[in-house]
Amino acid sequence: MSLKAFMFGWLVLPWVVFSILSCGFLEPSTAVLWTDRPEFALYTAYFNSSQTRYKVETRYYEALAQRLTETGESPDVVVGNWLKSVSTRSLFKPLDSFFAQDRIAKTAFYPRLLALGNIDATQYLFPVAFNIPAIVFARANGSLLSNPFTITFEELKTLGTGYNVQRNGMYSRMGFSPAWNDEFFLVATTLFNASFMEANPIAWDAEALDQAIAYMRTWTEASNTSIQAEDEFTFKYFYDPPAKLAASGRILFTYMNSADFFTLTQETRANLNFRWLAEQETIPLFENTVYYGIYKKGKAKKAADAFTQWFFQTETQRLLLEISKNQGLQDTLFGISSGFSAMRTVTEQIFPQFYPSLLGHMPPDGFLSPPKILPQYWDALKEQVILPYLRDRIRQTGEEVPRSLERRITDWYRINNFSLTTRTFGFRDPSFYTDPK
């Protein structure tokens, strides 16, 4: 070997070694997971104890989506709500390699939930968990219902009206009121295809929203006389939780989401039954469906990949359900990440083993309808603007005209110092937006 070749080899060797170390050997073995789902602290703890090669450190942030876009820090894994918005979904790396290498079974997921994490034919997010709306009633009243799985608005209204008892102009028993629960009213607008969705900042079908509100107002007047009569009944009897009122017979139906129902005490649930709220073979999923992504700039790639592959296995999730049961956590934690698992194999085959009341009541797969993509500030916007607007509309009387939803949203964004370069409120065609007048 010539002296020149020998010297060249010694000069190149350190860079080769450095490259090898940079590509793997010096990579952190501990992945950092950011989440707004506290139960992931339990899941990562069991992953850490199941093997010795990798660790996952969990950090909880209540405003997860905002933190992702407002800080320069780089987690490795992110799990939570509102990850599908424009401002956050670009932060994640593609996950298709998990399918290509058969490390995670693509067919294990509910297809429509999986599709929501797919952008331009690339899978950026995996679905983790979801919840659906339930109508709850005393077990003894189950024979009144026509379907073992679902209940529609019309049946809910008809049976509720027939259940009413009125004496001296006052209700002593009432079947159901749409105004008893704000979330029910919001779910109703979804089933009417009002379709709140991320735009710039938000859009919806204004005509469908008005139709949903008109339907609920007519329901109240036809079934329960007036919103004032419903409010009087509520003031008099709702010192007890609605589930207890349903079990006692004071009301026929109450509305709950699936996580709330399955975390009632076993004694309470023993006296209750349920149906999933559906219209035209559609069961709407709650907007806070949990998704999972691997951060593009994460440093512990192998640890993140190992945890991802471990978590999305049927046997792993069965183990997590078993741990939750053995530790007595089922009274506060439903299922996987406080919801049904987004893996069909887990929800359909394993959940009934831990929640026997699901036997014969599993939600039909084809009915499940994921929510539209919503802005990262949806939770606050919903609580401070959308729900108050719906309450005002259902209580609207005479010539009174509540402040428009468009103006409320504009004011809310201004008060909270959000910058709106354009405003797109209320649409009929998703491809066409107009500014409010």
Contacts in CASP RR format, 6 or more apart in sequence:
PFRMAT RR
TARGET T0000
AUTHOR 0000-0000-0000
METHOD contacts of the structure
MODEL  1
MSLKAFMFGWLVLPWVVFSILSCGFLEPSTAVLWTDRPEFALYTAYFNSS
QTRYKVETRYYEALAQRLTETGESPDVVVGNWLKSVSTRSLFKPLDSFFA
QDRIAKTAFYPRLLALGNIDATQYLFPVAFNIPAIVFARANGSLLSNPFT
ITFEELKTLGTGYNVQRNGMYSRMGFSPAWNDEFFLVATTLFNASFMEAN
PIAWDAEALDQAIAYMRTWTEASNTSIQAEDEFTFKYFYDPPAKLAASGR
ILFTYMNSADFFTLTQETRANLNFRWLAEQETIPLFENTVYYGIYKKGKA
KKAADAFTQWFFQTETQRLLLEISKNQGLQDTLFGISSGFSAMRTVTEQI
FPQFYPSLLGHMPPDGFLSPPKILPQYWDALKEQVILPYLRDRIRQTGEE
VPRSLERRITDWYRINNFSLTTRTFGFRDPSFYTDPK
24 302 0 8 1.000
27 299 0 8 1.000
27 300 0 8 1.000
27 301 0 8 1.000
27 302 0 8 1.000
28 299 0 8 1.000
28 300 0 8 1.000
28 303 0 8 1.000
29 53 0 8 1.000
29 54 0 8 1.000
29 55 0 8 1.000
29 300 0 8 1.000
29 302 0 8 1.000
29 303 0 8 1.000
30 54 0 8 1.000
30 55 0 8 1.000
30 56 0 8 1.000
30 57 0 8 1.000
30 300 0 8 1.000
30 303 0 8 1.000
31 54 0 8 1.000
31 55 0 8 1.000
31 56 0 8 1.000
31 57 0 8 1.000
31 76 0 8 1.000
31 77 0 8 1.000
31 300 0 8 1.000
31 303 0 8 1.000
31 304 0 8 1.000
31 307 0 8 1.000
32 56 0 8 1.000
32 57 0 8 1.000
32 59 0 8 1.000
32 75 0 8 1.000
32 76 0 8 1.000
32 77 0 8 1.000
32 300 0 8 1.000
33 40 0 8 1.000
33 44 0 8 1.000
33 56 0 8 1.000
33 57 0 8 1.000
33 58 0 8 1.000
33 59 0 8 1.000
33 75 0 8 1.000
33 76 0 8 1.000
33 77 0 8 1.000
33 78 0 8 1.000
33 79 0 8 1.000
33 307 0 8 1.000
34 59 0 8 1.000
34 61 0 8 1.000
34 64 0 8 1.000
34 67 0 8 1.000
34 68 0 8 1.000
34 75 0 8 1.000
34 77 0 8 1.000
34 78 0 8 1.000
34 79 0 8 1.000
35 58 0 8 1.000
35 59 0 8 1.000
35 60 0 8 1.000
35 61 0 8 1.000
35 64 0 8 1.000
35 78 0 8 1.000
35 79 0 8 1.000
35 80 0 8 1.000
36 60 0 8 1.000
36 61 0 8 1.000
36 62 0 8 1.000
36 63 0 8 1.000
36 64 0 8 1.000
36 80 0 8 1.000
36 81 0 8 1.000
37 79 0 8 1.000
37 80 0 8 1.000
37 128 0 8 1.000
37 290 0 8 1.000
37 337 0 8 1.000
37 338 0 8 1.000
38 60 0 8 1.000
39 333 0 8 1.000
39 337 0 8 1.000
39 338 0 8 1.000
40 58 0 8 1.000
40 79 0 8 1.000
40 337 0 8 1.000
41 58 0 8 1.000
41 60 0 8 1.000
42 320 0 8 1.000
42 323 0 8 1.000
42 324 0 8 1.000
42 329 0 8 1.000
43 311 0 8 1.000
43 320 0 8 1.000
44 56 0 8 1.000
44 57 0 8 1.000
44 58 0 8 1.000
44 307 0 8 1.000
46 319 0 8 1.000
46 320 0 8 1.000
46 323 0 8 1.000
47 54 0 8 1.000
47 56 0 8 1.000
47 307 0 8 1.000
47 310 0 8 1.000
47 311 0 8 1.000
48 55 0 8 1.000
48 56 0 8 1.000
50 310 0 8 1.000
51 306 0 8 1.000
53 306 0 8 1.000
54 300 0 8 1.000
54 302 0 8 1.000
54 303 0 8 1.000
54 306 0 8 1.000
54 307 0 8 1.000
55 303 0 8 1.000
56 77 0 8 1.000
56 303 0 8 1.000
56 307 0 8 1.000
59 75 0 8 1.000
61 67 0 8 1.000
64 78 0 8 1.000
64 80 0 8 1.000
64 81 0 8 1.000
64 82 0 8 1.000
64 83 0 8 1.000
65 81 0 8 1.000
65 82 0 8 1.000
65 83 0 8 1.000
65 85 0 8 1.000
65 87 0 8 1.000
65 88 0 8 1.000
65 376 0 8 1.000
66 376 0 8 1.000
66 377 0 8 1.000
68 78 0 8 1.000
68 88 0 8 1.000
68 91 0 8 1.000
69 87 0 8 1.000
69 88 0 8 1.000
69 91 0 8 1.000
69 376 0 8 1.000
74 295 0 8 1.000
74 297 0 8 1.000
74 298 0 8 1.000
74 299 0 8 1.000
75 295 0 8 1.000
75 298 0 8 1.000
76 294 0 8 1.000
76 295 0 8 1.000
76 298 0 8 1.000
76 299 0 8 1.000
76 300 0 8 1.000
76 301 0 8 1.000
76 303 0 8 1.000
76 304 0 8 1.000
77 292 0 8 1.000
77 293 0 8 1.000
77 294 0 8 1.000
77 295 0 8 1.000
77 304 0 8 1.000
77 307 0 8 1.000
77 308 0 8 1.000
78 91 0 8 1.000
78 92 0 8 1.000
78 292 0 8 1.000
78 293 0 8 1.000
78 294 0 8 1.000
78 295 0 8 1.000
79 128 0 8 1.000
79 290 0 8 1.000
79 291 0 8 1.000
79 292 0 8 1.000
79 293 0 8 1.000
79 337 0 8 1.000
80 128 0 8 1.000
80 290 0 8 1.000
80 291 0 8 1.000
80 292 0 8 1.000
81 288 0 8 1.000
81 289 0 8 1.000
81 290 0 8 1.000
81 291 0 8 1.000
81 379 0 8 1.000
82 88 0 8 1.000
82 288 0 8 1.000
82 374 0 8 1.000
82 375 0 8 1.000
82 376 0 8 1.000
82 378 0 8 1.000
82 379 0 8 1.000
83 89 0 8 1.000
83 92 0 8 1.000
83 125 0 8 1.000
83 291 0 8 1.000
83 293 0 8 1.000
84 116 0 8 1.000
84 117 0 8 1.000
84 125 0 8 1.000
84 291 0 8 1.000
84 373 0 8 1.000
84 374 0 8 1.000
85 198 0 8 1.000
85 373 0 8 1.000
85 374 0 8 1.000
85 375 0 8 1.000
85 376 0 8 1.000
86 198 0 8 1.000
87 376 0 8 1.000
88 376 0 8 1.000
89 117 0 8 1.000
89 119 0 8 1.000
89 124 0 8 1.000
89 125 0 8 1.000
91 295 0 8 1.000
91 296 0 8 1.000
91 297 0 8 1.000
92 124 0 8 1.000
92 125 0 8 1.000
92 293 0 8 1.000
92 294 0 8 1.000
92 295 0 8 1.000
92 296 0 8 1.000
93 124 0 8 1.000
93 293 0 8 1.000
93 294 0 8 1.000
93 295 0 8 1.000
93 296 0 8 1.000
94 122 0 8 1.000
94 123 0 8 1.000
94 124 0 8 1.000
95 123 0 8 1.000
95 124 0 8 1.000
95 125 0 8 1.000
95 126 0 8 1.000
95 293 0 8 1.000
95 294 0 8 1.000
95 308 0 8 1.000
96 122 0 8 1.000
96 123 0 8 1.000
97 103 0 8 1.000
98 104 0 8 1.000
98 305 0 8 1.000
98 308 0 8 1.000
98 309 0 8 1.000
98 312 0 8 1.000
99 106 0 8 1.000
99 123 0 8 1.000
103 309 0 8 1.000
104 126 0 8 1.000
104 308 0 8 1.000
104 309 0 8 1.000
104 312 0 8 1.000
104 313 0 8 1.000
105 345 0 8 1.000
106 114 0 8 1.000
108 312 0 8 1.000
108 314 0 8 1.000
108 343 0 8 1.000
108 344 0 8 1.000
108 345 0 8 1.000
108 346 0 8 1.000
109 126 0 8 1.000
109 127 0 8 1.000
109 342 0 8 1.000
109 343 0 8 1.000
109 344 0 8 1.000
110 127 0 8 1.000
110 342 0 8 1.000
110 343 0 8 1.000
110 344 0 8 1.000
110 347 0 8 1.000
110 365 0 8 1.000
110 368 0 8 1.000
112 366 0 8 1.000
112 368 0 8 1.000
112 369 0 8 1.000
112 370 0 8 1.000
113 127 0 8 1.000
113 130 0 8 1.000
113 285 0 8 1.000
113 289 0 8 1.000
113 342 0 8 1.000
113 368 0 8 1.000
113 370 0 8 1.000
114 123 0 8 1.000
114 126 0 8 1.000
114 127 0 8 1.000
114 342 0 8 1.000
115 370 0 8 1.000
116 125 0 8 1.000
116 127 0 8 1.000
116 289 0 8 1.000
116 291 0 8 1.000
116 370 0 8 1.000
116 373 0 8 1.000
117 123 0 8 1.000
117 124 0 8 1.000
117 125 0 8 1.000
117 126 0 8 1.000
117 127 0 8 1.000
117 291 0 8 1.000
118 124 0 8 1.000
124 293 0 8 1.000
125 291 0 8 1.000
125 292 0 8 1.000
125 293 0 8 1.000
126 291 0 8 1.000
126 292 0 8 1.000
126 293 0 8 1.000
126 308 0 8 1.000
126 312 0 8 1.000
126 342 0 8 1.000
127 289 0 8 1.000
127 290 0 8 1.000
127 291 0 8 1.000
127 292 0 8 1.000
127 342 0 8 1.000
128 290 0 8 1.000
128 291 0 8 1.000
128 292 0 8 1.000
128 336 0 8 1.000
128 337 0 8 1.000
128 341 0 8 1.000
128 342 0 8 1.000
129 289 0 8 1.000
129 290 0 8 1.000
129 335 0 8 1.000
129 336 0 8 1.000
129 337 0 8 1.000
129 338 0 8 1.000
129 339 0 8 1.000
129 340 0 8 1.000
129 341 0 8 1.000
129 342 0 8 1.000
130 285 0 8 1.000
130 286 0 8 1.000
130 289 0 8 1.000
130 290 0 8 1.000
130 339 0 8 1.000
130 340 0 8 1.000
130 342 0 8 1.000
130 368 0 8 1.000
130 370 0 8 1.000
131 257 0 8 1.000
131 258 0 8 1.000
131 259 0 8 1.000
131 285 0 8 1.000
131 286 0 8 1.000
131 288 0 8 1.000
131 289 0 8 1.000
131 338 0 8 1.000
131 339 0 8 1.000
131 340 0 8 1.000
132 257 0 8 1.000
132 258 0 8 1.000
132 276 0 8 1.000
132 277 0 8 1.000
132 283 0 8 1.000
132 284 0 8 1.000
132 285 0 8 1.000
132 286 0 8 1.000
132 340 0 8 1.000
132 363 0 8 1.000
132 368 0 8 1.000
133 183 0 8 1.000
133 184 0 8 1.000
133 187 0 8 1.000
133 255 0 8 1.000
133 256 0 8 1.000
133 257 0 8 1.000
133 258 0 8 1.000
133 276 0 8 1.000
133 277 0 8 1.000
133 283 0 8 1.000
133 284 0 8 1.000
133 286 0 8 1.000
134 255 0 8 1.000
134 256 0 8 1.000
134 257 0 8 1.000
134 258 0 8 1.000
134 261 0 8 1.000
134 274 0 8 1.000
134 275 0 8 1.000
134 276 0 8 1.000
134 277 0 8 1.000
135 151 0 8 1.000
135 156 0 8 1.000
135 253 0 8 1.000
135 254 0 8 1.000
135 255 0 8 1.000
135 274 0 8 1.000
135 275 0 8 1.000
135 276 0 8 1.000
135 277 0 8 1.000
136 242 0 8 1.000
136 243 0 8 1.000
136 246 0 8 1.000
136 253 0 8 1.000
136 254 0 8 1.000
136 255 0 8 1.000
136 256 0 8 1.000
136 261 0 8 1.000
136 272 0 8 1.000
136 273 0 8 1.000
136 274 0 8 1.000
137 145 0 8 1.000
137 246 0 8 1.000
137 252 0 8 1.000
137 253 0 8 1.000
137 254 0 8 1.000
137 272 0 8 1.000
137 273 0 8 1.000
137 274 0 8 1.000
138 246 0 8 1.000
138 247 0 8 1.000
138 248 0 8 1.000
138 249 0 8 1.000
138 252 0 8 1.000
138 271 0 8 1.000
138 272 0 8 1.000
138 273 0 8 1.000
139 270 0 8 1.000
139 271 0 8 1.000
139 272 0 8 1.000
139 273 0 8 1.000
141 252 0 8 1.000
141 273 0 8 1.000
142 273 0 8 1.000
144 159 0 8 1.000
145 151 0 8 1.000
145 155 0 8 1.000
145 159 0 8 1.000
145 275 0 8 1.000
146 155 0 8 1.000
147 155 0 8 1.000
147 275 0 8 1.000
148 275 0 8 1.000
148 360 0 8 1.000
148 361 0 8 1.000
149 275 0 8 1.000
149 276 0 8 1.000
149 278 0 8 1.000
149 360 0 8 1.000
149 361 0 8 1.000
149 362 0 8 1.000
149 363 0 8 1.000
149 364 0 8 1.000
150 275 0 8 1.000
150 276 0 8 1.000
150 277 0 8 1.000
150 278 0 8 1.000
150 283 0 8 1.000
150 364 0 8 1.000
150 367 0 8 1.000
151 275 0 8 1.000
151 276 0 8 1.000
151 277 0 8 1.000
151 278 0 8 1.000
152 277 0 8 1.000
152 278 0 8 1.000
152 279 0 8 1.000
153 188 0 8 1.000
153 191 0 8 1.000
153 215 0 8 1.000
153 219 0 8 1.000
153 279 0 8 1.000
156 176 0 8 1.000
156 253 0 8 1.000
156 277 0 8 1.000
157 176 0 8 1.000
157 219 0 8 1.000
157 222 0 8 1.000
157 223 0 8 1.000
159 175 0 8 1.000
159 176 0 8 1.000
159 252 0 8 1.000
159 253 0 8 1.000
160 174 0 8 1.000
160 175 0 8 1.000
160 176 0 8 1.000
160 223 0 8 1.000
160 252 0 8 1.000
160 253 0 8 1.000
161 175 0 8 1.000
161 222 0 8 1.000
161 223 0 8 1.000
161 224 0 8 1.000
162 175 0 8 1.000
163 173 0 8 1.000
163 174 0 8 1.000
163 175 0 8 1.000
163 176 0 8 1.000
163 252 0 8 1.000
164 171 0 8 1.000
164 173 0 8 1.000
164 174 0 8 1.000
164 175 0 8 1.000
164 223 0 8 1.000
164 224 0 8 1.000
165 171 0 8 1.000
165 172 0 8 1.000
165 173 0 8 1.000
166 172 0 8 1.000
170 232 0 8 1.000
170 233 0 8 1.000
171 224 0 8 1.000
171 229 0 8 1.000
171 232 0 8 1.000
171 233 0 8 1.000
173 249 0 8 1.000
173 250 0 8 1.000
173 251 0 8 1.000
174 224 0 8 1.000
174 230 0 8 1.000
174 233 0 8 1.000
174 250 0 8 1.000
174 251 0 8 1.000
174 252 0 8 1.000
175 223 0 8 1.000
175 251 0 8 1.000
175 252 0 8 1.000
175 253 0 8 1.000
176 223 0 8 1.000
176 251 0 8 1.000
176 252 0 8 1.000
176 253 0 8 1.000
176 254 0 8 1.000
177 220 0 8 1.000
177 223 0 8 1.000
177 224 0 8 1.000
177 230 0 8 1.000
177 233 0 8 1.000
177 234 0 8 1.000
178 184 0 8 1.000
178 185 0 8 1.000
178 188 0 8 1.000
178 216 0 8 1.000
178 219 0 8 1.000
178 220 0 8 1.000
178 394 0 8 1.000
179 185 0 8 1.000
179 216 0 8 1.000
179 220 0 8 1.000
179 227 0 8 1.000
179 230 0 8 1.000
179 231 0 8 1.000
179 234 0 8 1.000
179 391 0 8 1.000
179 394 0 8 1.000
179 395 0 8 1.000
180 230 0 8 1.000
180 234 0 8 1.000
180 238 0 8 1.000
180 242 0 8 1.000
180 254 0 8 1.000
180 255 0 8 1.000
181 242 0 8 1.000
181 254 0 8 1.000
181 255 0 8 1.000
182 387 0 8 1.000
182 390 0 8 1.000
182 391 0 8 1.000
183 255 0 8 1.000
183 257 0 8 1.000
184 255 0 8 1.000
185 216 0 8 1.000
185 387 0 8 1.000
185 390 0 8 1.000
185 391 0 8 1.000
185 394 0 8 1.000
186 382 0 8 1.000
186 386 0 8 1.000
186 387 0 8 1.000
186 390 0 8 1.000
187 277 0 8 1.000
187 284 0 8 1.000
188 212 0 8 1.000
188 215 0 8 1.000
188 216 0 8 1.000
189 196 0 8 1.000
189 208 0 8 1.000
189 209 0 8 1.000
189 212 0 8 1.000
189 213 0 8 1.000
189 390 0 8 1.000
190 196 0 8 1.000
190 284 0 8 1.000
190 371 0 8 1.000
191 212 0 8 1.000
191 277 0 8 1.000
191 279 0 8 1.000
191 282 0 8 1.000
191 284 0 8 1.000
192 208 0 8 1.000
192 209 0 8 1.000
192 211 0 8 1.000
192 212 0 8 1.000
192 215 0 8 1.000
193 205 0 8 1.000
193 208 0 8 1.000
194 204 0 8 1.000
194 205 0 8 1.000
194 208 0 8 1.000
194 209 0 8 1.000
194 212 0 8 1.000
195 204 0 8 1.000
195 205 0 8 1.000
195 208 0 8 1.000
195 372 0 8 1.000
196 202 0 8 1.000
196 203 0 8 1.000
196 204 0 8 1.000
196 372 0 8 1.000
196 374 0 8 1.000
196 386 0 8 1.000
197 203 0 8 1.000
197 204 0 8 1.000
197 372 0 8 1.000
197 373 0 8 1.000
197 374 0 8 1.000
197 430 0 8 1.000
198 372 0 8 1.000
198 373 0 8 1.000
198 374 0 8 1.000
198 375 0 8 1.000
199 424 0 8 1.000
199 427 0 8 1.000
199 433 0 8 1.000
200 420 0 8 1.000
200 421 0 8 1.000
200 422 0 8 1.000
200 423 0 8 1.000
200 424 0 8 1.000
200 433 0 8 1.000
201 375 0 8 1.000
201 377 0 8 1.000
201 409 0 8 1.000
201 413 0 8 1.000
201 418 0 8 1.000
201 420 0 8 1.000
201 423 0 8 1.000
201 424 0 8 1.000
202 374 0 8 1.000
202 375 0 8 1.000
202 381 0 8 1.000
202 409 0 8 1.000
202 424 0 8 1.000
202 425 0 8 1.000
203 424 0 8 1.000
203 425 0 8 1.000
203 426 0 8 1.000
203 427 0 8 1.000
203 430 0 8 1.000
203 433 0 8 1.000
204 425 0 8 1.000
204 426 0 8 1.000
204 427 0 8 1.000
205 426 0 8 1.000
205 427 0 8 1.000
205 428 0 8 1.000
206 426 0 8 1.000
206 427 0 8 1.000
206 428 0 8 1.000
207 428 0 8 1.000
209 405 0 8 1.000
213 390 0 8 1.000
213 393 0 8 1.000
213 394 0 8 1.000
216 394 0 8 1.000
217 227 0 8 1.000
217 393 0 8 1.000
217 394 0 8 1.000
217 396 0 8 1.000
220 226 0 8 1.000
220 227 0 8 1.000
220 230 0 8 1.000
220 394 0 8 1.000
224 230 0 8 1.000
224 233 0 8 1.000
227 394 0 8 1.000
227 395 0 8 1.000
237 245 0 8 1.000
237 250 0 8 1.000
237 251 0 8 1.000
238 245 0 8 1.000
240 248 0 8 1.000
240 250 0 8 1.000
242 251 0 8 1.000
242 254 0 8 1.000
242 255 0 8 1.000
242 256 0 8 1.000
243 254 0 8 1.000
243 256 0 8 1.000
243 261 0 8 1.000
243 264 0 8 1.000
243 268 0 8 1.000
243 272 0 8 1.000
244 268 0 8 1.000
245 251 0 8 1.000
245 254 0 8 1.000
246 252 0 8 1.000
246 253 0 8 1.000
246 254 0 8 1.000
246 272 0 8 1.000
247 268 0 8 1.000
247 271 0 8 1.000
247 272 0 8 1.000
255 277 0 8 1.000
256 274 0 8 1.000
257 286 0 8 1.000
258 334 0 8 1.000
258 339 0 8 1.000
258 340 0 8 1.000
259 334 0 8 1.000
259 338 0 8 1.000
259 339 0 8 1.000
261 269 0 8 1.000
261 272 0 8 1.000
261 274 0 8 1.000
262 269 0 8 1.000
262 330 0 8 1.000
262 334 0 8 1.000
262 335 0 8 1.000
262 355 0 8 1.000
263 330 0 8 1.000
263 331 0 8 1.000
263 332 0 8 1.000
263 333 0 8 1.000
263 334 0 8 1.000
264 272 0 8 1.000
265 331 0 8 1.000
266 331 0 8 1.000
269 357 0 8 1.000
273 357 0 8 1.000
274 357 0 8 1.000
274 361 0 8 1.000
275 361 0 8 1.000
276 283 0 8 1.000
276 361 0 8 1.000
276 363 0 8 1.000
276 367 0 8 1.000
277 283 0 8 1.000
277 284 0 8 1.000
278 367 0 8 1.000
281 364 0 8 1.000
281 366 0 8 1.000
281 367 0 8 1.000
282 367 0 8 1.000
282 369 0 8 1.000
283 363 0 8 1.000
283 364 0 8 1.000
283 367 0 8 1.000
283 368 0 8 1.000
283 369 0 8 1.000
284 369 0 8 1.000
284 371 0 8 1.000
285 368 0 8 1.000
285 369 0 8 1.000
285 370 0 8 1.000
285 371 0 8 1.000
286 371 0 8 1.000
287 371 0 8 1.000
287 374 0 8 1.000
287 378 0 8 1.000
287 382 0 8 1.000
288 379 0 8 1.000
289 342 0 8 1.000
289 370 0 8 1.000
289 371 0 8 1.000
290 337 0 8 1.000
290 339 0 8 1.000
290 342 0 8 1.000
292 308 0 8 1.000
292 311 0 8 1.000
294 301 0 8 1.000
294 304 0 8 1.000
294 305 0 8 1.000
294 308 0 8 1.000
295 304 0 8 1.000
298 304 0 8 1.000
310 316 0 8 1.000
311 317 0 8 1.000
312 343 0 8 1.000
314 343 0 8 1.000
314 345 0 8 1.000
314 346 0 8 1.000
314 349 0 8 1.000
314 350 0 8 1.000
317 336 0 8 1.000
317 341 0 8 1.000
317 343 0 8 1.000
317 346 0 8 1.000
317 350 0 8 1.000
318 346 0 8 1.000
318 350 0 8 1.000
320 336 0 8 1.000
321 335 0 8 1.000
321 336 0 8 1.000
321 350 0 8 1.000
321 351 0 8 1.000
321 354 0 8 1.000
322 354 0 8 1.000
323 329 0 8 1.000
324 330 0 8 1.000
324 333 0 8 1.000
324 335 0 8 1.000
325 354 0 8 1.000
330 354 0 8 1.000
335 341 0 8 1.000
335 351 0 8 1.000
335 354 0 8 1.000
335 355 0 8 1.000
336 346 0 8 1.000
340 347 0 8 1.000
340 351 0 8 1.000
340 363 0 8 1.000
341 347 0 8 1.000
341 350 0 8 1.000
341 351 0 8 1.000
344 365 0 8 1.000
347 362 0 8 1.000
348 362 0 8 1.000
348 365 0 8 1.000
351 358 0 8 1.000
351 362 0 8 1.000
352 358 0 8 1.000
352 359 0 8 1.000
352 362 0 8 1.000
375 381 0 8 1.000
377 416 0 8 1.000
377 418 0 8 1.000
380 416 0 8 1.000
381 409 0 8 1.000
381 412 0 8 1.000
384 412 0 8 1.000
385 405 0 8 1.000
385 408 0 8 1.000
385 409 0 8 1.000
385 412 0 8 1.000
386 405 0 8 1.000
388 408 0 8 1.000
389 402 0 8 1.000
389 403 0 8 1.000
389 405 0 8 1.000
389 408 0 8 1.000
392 402 0 8 1.000
392 403 0 8 1.000
393 402 0 8 1.000
396 402 0 8 1.000
404 436 0 8 1.000
405 425 0 8 1.000
406 423 0 8 1.000
406 425 0 8 1.000
406 426 0 8 1.000
406 436 0 8 1.000
407 436 0 8 1.000
409 425 0 8 1.000
410 420 0 8 1.000
410 423 0 8 1.000
410 425 0 8 1.000
410 436 0 8 1.000
413 420 0 8 1.000
414 420 0 8 1.000
422 435 0 8 1.000
423 435 0 8 1.000
423 436 0 8 1.000
424 433 0 8 1.000
424 434 0 8 1.000
424 435 0 8 1.000
425 433 0 8 1.000
425 435 0 8 1.000
425 436 0 8 1.000
426 433 0 8 1.000
426 434 0 8 1.000
426 436 0 8 1.000
427 433 0 8 1.000
427 434 0 8 1.000
END
